[in-house]
Amino acid sequence: DTIEFTGPLHATVVKQVCLRNPSNDTLVYNAILVGRDAGNFSLPKGNTATILPMRRGFINVEFTIRFLHPAEAVLILTSNNVDGIDGATLTFSLKSEVKNIEPLGIMKCRSPCYEL
């Protein structure tokens, strides 16, 4: 699956990855960011999610759009053995796209257009 981070230049976008636990055992997932632009993505609420039996858990991924070129990384979720069960390893492709450019500020100045 691909998670897209779209917005204006300089915006911070947070996406929430929902993890479901259909089993009767607790699952614990560890998140790792890898790839070319992995350093530009972050896990603001930590890299671990504990999911109780028959419940959902969440991992937040944050990205601040600093450049016009698209950023790419991969989110890998691996499970720890809890209660004797391992969850499936999950991977998500992370991609960014600048939708528009808003100026940070406007500066007015006057100068001659042409001088001899």
DOKEMAR-12262 format. One line per 8 residues: number of its first residue (from 1); their letters; for each residue x, y, z of C-alpha. Coordinates in steps of 0.02 Angstrom, whole numbers, plus 32768, in hexadecimal, padded with zeros to 4 digits. Layout:
residues N
NUM	A	X,Y,Z | ...
This chain:
residues 116
1	DTIEFTGP	8000,8000,8000 | 8034,80B4,7FE2 | 801A,8142,805D | 801C,81ED,8008 | 804E,828C,8061 | 8008,831B,7FF9 | 7FF8,83D2,8021 | 8045,847E,8008
9	LHATVVKQ	8100,849C,8016 | 8137,84AC,80CD | 809B,8455,8110 | 80A8,83C9,8190 | 803B,8333,8166 | 8014,82A8,81E2 | 7FCE,8201,81AA | 7F8C,817B,821D
17	VCLRNPSN	7FA7,80C4,81F2 | 7F1D,8057,823C | 7F4F,7FA8,8273 | 7EC7,7F29,829A | 7EDF,7E93,830B | 7E5F,7E0C,82DF | 7EAF,7D8D,8355 | 7E92,7D67,840C
25	DTLVYNAI	7F46,7D94,8437 | 7F9E,7E3B,8450 | 800C,7E76,83C0 | 809D,7EF1,83CD | 80E0,7F43,832F | 8184,7FA2,831C | 8190,8023,8290 | 822C,804A,822B
33	LVGRDAGN	8240,80CD,81A2 | 82BB,80A2,8117 | 82E5,80E2,806A | 832A,8179,800E | 82C8,81FE,806E | 82A5,819E,8110 | 82F8,8228,8176 | 8270,82A3,8140
41	FSLPKGNT	81E5,8237,8188 | 81CC,821E,8243 | 8165,81B8,82BF | 812C,8241,8338 | 80D1,81CD,83B1 | 815B,814C,83B6 | 8187,80B3,8350 | 8123,8032,83B4
49	ATILPMRR	806A,8006,83AF | 8018,7F8A,8425 | 7F76,7F42,83E3 | 7F04,7EE8,845B | 7EA0,7E50,8424 | 7E12,7E78,83AB | 7E43,7F31,83AD | 7E9B,7FB2,8341
57	GFINVEFT	7F3E,8010,835B | 7F8C,80A3,8301 | 8037,80DD,82C6 | 8048,8195,8298 | 80BE,81CA,820C | 80EA,8282,81F7 | 8138,82DC,8164 | 8160,8394,8148
65	IRFLHPAE	8163,83C2,808F | 8208,8420,807F | 8235,8403,7FC8 | 81DC,8406,7F21 | 821C,835B,7EED | 81B9,82C3,7F29 | 81FB,826A,7FC4 | 81F6,81AD,7FD3
73	AVLILTSN	820F,8133,8062 | 81CE,808E,80A3 | 8178,806D,8149 | 819B,7FBC,8188 | 8134,7F76,8218 | 8176,7ED8,826C | 8123,7E80,82FC | 816D,7E48,83A1
81	NVDGIDGA	813C,7D9F,83E4 | 80BC,7DBF,846E | 804E,7D36,84B5 | 80A4,7CBC,843E | 8064,7D0C,839D | 80BA,7D6E,8313 | 805C,7DE6,82A3 | 8080,7DF8,81EA
89	TLTFSLKS	810A,7E70,81B5 | 80B9,7F05,815E | 8107,7F82,80E4 | 80C5,8027,80A4 | 810D,8097,801E | 8114,814E,8054 | 810F,81D5,7FCD | 80FC,8292,7FD1
97	EVKNIEPL	80B7,830C,7F53 | 80B2,83CA,7F56 | 8003,8404,7F26 | 8021,84BF,7F29 | 809D,8542,7F64 | 8067,85C6,7FE0 | 80E1,8655,7FFF | 8129,8660,80AE
105	GIMKCRSP	8124,871C,80A0 | 811A,87AD,8024 | 819D,8834,8019 | 817E,88D6,7FBB | 820E,893B,7F79 | 822B,89C8,7EFC | 82BC,89DC,7E88 | 82DC,8A27,7DDE
113	CYEL	82BE,89B1,7D4F | 834F,89F8,7CEA | 83E2,8A6A,7D0B | 845E,8AB3,7C8F
